[in-house]
Amino acid sequence: MVHDQMFERDIALYARRHNMRPGISGWAQVNGYRGETSTADKMRGRIEHDLQYIDRWSISLDLKIMFLTVFSGRAYRNAC
Protein backbone atom coordinates (compact mmCIF):
# COMPACT_ATOMS: atom_id res chain seq x y z
CA MET A 1 0.00 0.00 0.00
CA VAL A 2 1.29 3.47 -0.84
CA HIS A 3 0.57 4.83 2.65
CA ASP A 4 2.59 2.04 4.25
CA GLN A 5 5.58 2.80 2.06
CA MET A 6 5.34 6.52 2.78
CA PHE A 7 5.02 6.05 6.55
CA GLU A 8 7.81 3.44 6.63
CA ARG A 9 10.08 6.01 5.03
CA ASP A 10 9.01 8.93 7.25
CA ILE A 11 8.31 7.34 10.66
CA ALA A 12 10.83 5.19 12.48
CA LEU A 13 9.64 1.71 13.50
CA TYR A 14 6.37 2.05 11.53
CA ALA A 15 6.54 -1.50 10.17
CA ARG A 16 7.00 -2.99 13.65
CA ARG A 17 3.34 -2.41 14.42
CA HIS A 18 2.44 -5.00 11.78
CA ASN A 19 3.83 -7.70 14.08
CA MET A 20 0.60 -7.65 16.08
CA ARG A 21 -2.80 -8.70 14.86
CA PRO A 22 -5.35 -5.89 14.78
CA GLY A 23 -8.07 -5.93 17.40
CA ILE A 24 -11.47 -4.42 17.92
CA SER A 25 -9.96 -1.60 19.94
CA GLY A 26 -6.47 -0.56 20.87
CA TRP A 27 -4.20 1.55 23.05
CA ALA A 28 -4.04 4.24 20.38
CA GLN A 29 -7.83 4.38 20.06
CA VAL A 30 -8.52 4.75 23.78
CA ASN A 31 -5.97 7.58 23.86
CA GLY A 32 -7.73 9.58 21.15
CA TYR A 33 -5.86 8.38 18.04
CA ARG A 34 -8.76 7.05 16.04
CA GLY A 35 -10.09 7.84 12.62
CA GLU A 36 -8.37 9.53 9.74
CA THR A 37 -4.64 10.12 10.02
CA SER A 38 -4.46 13.11 7.72
CA THR A 39 -1.17 14.40 9.10
CA ALA A 40 2.18 12.81 9.90
CA ASP A 41 1.78 13.94 13.53
CA LYS A 42 -1.50 12.06 13.92
CA MET A 43 0.06 8.95 12.40
CA ARG A 44 3.13 9.32 14.63
CA GLY A 45 0.88 9.46 17.70
CA ARG A 46 -1.00 6.36 16.62
CA ILE A 47 2.20 4.47 15.89
CA GLU A 48 3.79 5.51 19.20
CA HIS A 49 0.78 4.14 21.06
CA ASP A 50 0.77 0.93 18.99
CA LEU A 51 4.44 0.38 19.81
CA GLN A 52 3.81 1.09 23.51
CA TYR A 53 1.12 -1.58 23.41
CA ILE A 54 3.51 -4.09 21.83
CA ASP A 55 6.19 -3.35 24.43
CA ARG A 56 3.81 -3.36 27.44
CA TRP A 57 1.36 -6.09 26.43
CA SER A 58 -0.33 -7.93 29.26
CA ILE A 59 -3.74 -9.33 30.06
CA SER A 60 -4.30 -6.43 32.45
CA LEU A 61 -3.51 -3.90 29.70
CA ASP A 62 -6.00 -5.63 27.40
CA LEU A 63 -8.62 -5.50 30.15
CA LYS A 64 -7.88 -1.80 30.67
CA ILE A 65 -8.29 -1.17 26.93
CA MET A 66 -11.63 -2.99 26.92
CA PHE A 67 -12.82 -0.95 29.92
CA LEU A 68 -11.69 2.34 28.39
CA THR A 69 -13.25 1.45 25.03
CA VAL A 70 -16.63 1.29 26.72
CA PHE A 71 -16.33 4.05 29.32
CA SER A 72 -13.87 6.64 27.98
CA GLY A 73 -14.93 9.51 25.75
CA ARG A 74 -11.45 9.54 24.19
CA ALA A 75 -12.13 6.20 22.52
CA TYR A 76 -14.90 7.82 20.48
CA ARG A 77 -13.04 10.99 19.54
CA ASN A 78 -12.64 11.30 15.76
CA ALA A 79 -15.08 8.44 15.15
CA CYS A 80 -16.75 8.66 11.77
VENKA-V371149 format. One record per backbone hydrogen bond with DSSP energy under -1.0 kcal/mol. NH is the residue of the N-H (numbers start at 1). CO is the residue of the C=O. Records with the same first field share a line. If there is no record, write none. Layout:
# VENKA-V371149
NH: CO / CO
This chain:
# VENKA-V371149
5: 1
6: 2
7: 3
8: 4
9: 5
10: 6
11: 7
14: 11
17: 14
18: 15
19: 16
20: 17
30: 26
32: 29
33: 28
34: 32
43: 39
44: 40
45: 41
46: 42
47: 43
48: 44
49: 45
50: 46
51: 47
52: 48
53: 49
54: 50
55: 51
56: 52
62: 58
63: 59
64: 60
65: 61
66: 62
67: 63
68: 64
69: 65
70: 66
71: 67
72: 68
76: 73
77: 74
79: 76
